[in-house]
Amino acid sequence: MQQVDVGLGKRGYPILIAEGGLAGIGKDLGQRRVGNRYTIVADSQVAELYGQQLLASLAATGLTANLLTFPAGEANKNLATIADLASQLARRGTDRKDALIALGGGVTGDITGFLAAIYMRGIPFVQVPTTLLAQVDSSVGGKTGVDLPEGKNLLGVFYQPACVHIDTEVLATLPPAELLNGIAEVIKYGVIYDADFFAFLRQNRPAILGLDRVVLATVIHRCCEIKAAVVAADERESDFRRILNFGHTIGHAVEAASEFAIGHGQAVAMGMVAVMKLAVAKGIFAREAADEVRQLIVDFGLAPVIPAGLDRQAIKSFLSTDKKAIGGRPFFVLPERIGTVLITDAIEEALIDQVIA
Ligand SMILES: NC(=O)c1ccc[n+]([C@@H]2O[C@H](COP(=O)([O-])OP(=O)(O)OC[C@H]3O[C@@H](n4cnc5c(N)ncnc54)[C@H](O)[C@@H]3O)[C@@H](O)[C@H]2O)c1
C-alpha cells in the first residue's frame, strides 16, 4: 500500500493506492468512521463489474451499505441524475451521518461528489476511482459537478472527499480507449511539472500499455503526488492550479464540438499538441521539445491532430464560452521547457485560428 497525503489542513485526506485494494476498503472505512452507513454510487457498467465486491468488503467489516446506480456515460452527468439519486437517498432514510462512495470513473466521481456536497447541505464521501483518468486526476482535488445543455461542468462546487482508495487491479477490465484517455493526463503531468517523470514515461511506455503492475503503480503514485501538491498550493484554482489545464482549453472545445464523440483524454492530447504549436510560434518553447512530446503522444497511440471533419467555427465558439474564459478571452497553459509552464491569455486570435485549422 502506498499513500499520498493531500495537505489541506482540516480538509486534508489520504490517497491510498494498492493492488487489489477494493477488498480492504471496508476495514479502512470501519477504522476511519467516515459514515454510519454507506451508499455506493456507480454507473451501470461499473456496478456490474465491481459493485458486489465492494458491498462484500463493507459487509465483511459489519458496515451497512447499499448500491445506487445510474446509466453510464457523460450524457448522464446532469441534474436529472442528481435529482433521481437524491430522491432515492431520501426515500431510503439516508441522514447527515451517512456517507457516499463514488465507485467508478470521472463521471461517477463528479456526480457523487456534487450529490454529497448538496444532500442535506453536505455529507461525507469517499472516492474509489476505477478509470486511469479518475485515478490520476479527477478523484483528487475536490472538483465536483455536472453538465448543463449549455456546457460542460457548468454547475459544481469544490468539495473534498474523506479519502481516496485506488485499486490498480480494476484497470485490467478498462477498455483500451479509456486507458488512453488517462494516458493523456499522465503525459500532461510530465510536461507541466516533472521532466524526470516525462523521461520515465518514454522509457516505460510498453510496460504502461501492458499494465505492468509495478510501473503502473509508480505512474499513478507520481501523478497523485503532483496533483496533491498543486491542489494543496491552490485549492480553488485562483492561479497556480490552472497549470493542470495544459491542453484542456482547446481540448474541451474539441470535445464539445465533437458532441463528446471524442473522449476527454483524446481531446486533451490534441489540445496539448495545438498549444505547443502556440508556444513554439511565440518563441517560448523549443520546436525539438514540442516534437518530443508530440512523439510520445503518438507512440502511446493518441491522435495528435484535430480531425479534419470537425467544424472549426464550433471549436472557436466553444473556446470563447469556456467557463474559465474571462470576458470571452480563453487562457492557455504554454510549456517553456518540459517540466515548466506559464499561463497567458495574450494570444492573438489569428494564431489560435492557425493552430486549430
Ligand atoms: N473533477 C475533476 O477534477 C475532473 C478532472 C478530469 C475529468 N473530470 C471529468 O471526468 C469525466 C471523465 O471521466 P472518465 O474518463 O473516467 O469517464 P467515465 O466515468 O464515463 O468512465 C468511462 C467508461 O469506463 C467505464 N469504466 C469505468 N471503470 C471501468 C473499469 N474498471 N472497467 C471497465 N469499464 C470501466 C465506465 O462505465 C464508462 O463507460 C468527465 O466528465 C470529466 O469532466 C473531472
The ligand as a MOL file (V3000), in Angstrom:
LIG
                    3D

  0  0  0     0  0            999 V3000
M  V30 BEGIN CTAB
M  V30 COUNTS 44 48 0 0 0
M  V30 BEGIN ATOM
M  V30 1 N -13.2860 16.5960 -11.0950 0
M  V30 2 C -12.1800 16.7080 -11.7770 0
M  V30 3 O -11.1850 17.2480 -11.3080 0
M  V30 4 C -12.1140 16.1390 -13.1670 0
M  V30 5 C -10.8910 16.0660 -13.8360 0
M  V30 6 C -10.8520 15.4700 -15.0980 0
M  V30 7 C -12.0160 14.9680 -15.6590 0
M  V30 8 N -13.1910 15.0700 -14.9760 0 CHG=1
M  V30 9 C -14.4230 14.5190 -15.5340 0
M  V30 10 O -14.2780 13.1160 -15.6410 0
M  V30 11 C -15.1490 12.6430 -16.6470 0
M  V30 12 C -14.4260 11.6290 -17.4930 0
M  V30 13 O -14.0520 10.5530 -16.6590 0
M  V30 14 P -13.7830 9.0950 -17.2360 0
M  V30 15 O -12.9560 9.2090 -18.4550 0
M  V30 16 O -13.3150 8.2610 -16.1120 0 CHG=-1
M  V30 17 O -15.2310 8.6630 -17.7670 0
M  V30 18 P -16.3810 7.6960 -17.2010 0
M  V30 19 O -16.5810 7.8480 -15.7690 0
M  V30 20 O -17.5540 7.8890 -18.0940 0
M  V30 21 O -15.7730 6.2390 -17.4760 0
M  V30 22 C -15.5370 5.8440 -18.7950 0
M  V30 23 C -16.2000 4.4950 -19.1010 0
M  V30 24 O -15.4350 3.4600 -18.4980 0
M  V30 25 C -16.2940 2.5770 -17.7750 0
M  V30 26 N -15.4710 2.0440 -16.6670 0
M  V30 27 C -15.0540 2.7100 -15.5770 0
M  V30 28 N -14.2000 1.9500 -14.8710 0
M  V30 29 C -14.1080 0.7600 -15.5070 0
M  V30 30 C -13.3660 -0.4310 -15.2840 0
M  V30 31 N -12.5010 -0.5350 -14.2650 0
M  V30 32 N -13.5130 -1.4500 -16.1590 0
M  V30 33 C -14.3440 -1.3240 -17.2360 0
M  V30 34 N -15.0430 -0.2220 -17.5220 0
M  V30 35 C -14.9190 0.8170 -16.6590 0
M  V30 36 C -17.4690 3.4160 -17.3760 0
M  V30 37 O -18.6030 2.6380 -17.1450 0
M  V30 38 C -17.6190 4.3450 -18.5790 0
M  V30 39 O -18.3800 3.7140 -19.5600 0
M  V30 40 C -15.6270 13.8550 -17.4220 0
M  V30 41 O -16.9610 14.1220 -17.0720 0
M  V30 42 C -14.7200 14.9740 -16.9320 0
M  V30 43 O -15.3620 16.2360 -16.9480 0
M  V30 44 C -13.2530 15.6260 -13.7610 0
M  V30 END ATOM
M  V30 BEGIN BOND
M  V30 1 1 1 2
M  V30 2 2 2 3
M  V30 3 1 2 4
M  V30 4 1 4 5
M  V30 5 2 4 44
M  V30 6 2 5 6
M  V30 7 1 6 7
M  V30 8 2 7 8
M  V30 9 1 8 9
M  V30 10 1 8 44
M  V30 11 1 9 10
M  V30 12 1 9 42
M  V30 13 1 10 11
M  V30 14 1 11 12
M  V30 15 1 11 40
M  V30 16 1 12 13
M  V30 17 1 13 14
M  V30 18 2 14 15
M  V30 19 1 14 16
M  V30 20 1 14 17
M  V30 21 1 17 18
M  V30 22 2 18 19
M  V30 23 1 18 20
M  V30 24 1 18 21
M  V30 25 1 21 22
M  V30 26 1 22 23
M  V30 27 1 23 24
M  V30 28 1 23 38
M  V30 29 1 24 25
M  V30 30 1 25 26
M  V30 31 1 25 36
M  V30 32 1 26 27
M  V30 33 1 26 35
M  V30 34 2 27 28
M  V30 35 1 28 29
M  V30 36 1 29 30
M  V30 37 2 29 35
M  V30 38 1 30 31
M  V30 39 2 30 32
M  V30 40 1 32 33
M  V30 41 2 33 34
M  V30 42 1 34 35
M  V30 43 1 36 37
M  V30 44 1 36 38
M  V30 45 1 38 39
M  V30 46 1 40 41
M  V30 47 1 40 42
M  V30 48 1 42 43
M  V30 END BOND
M  V30 END CTAB
M  END
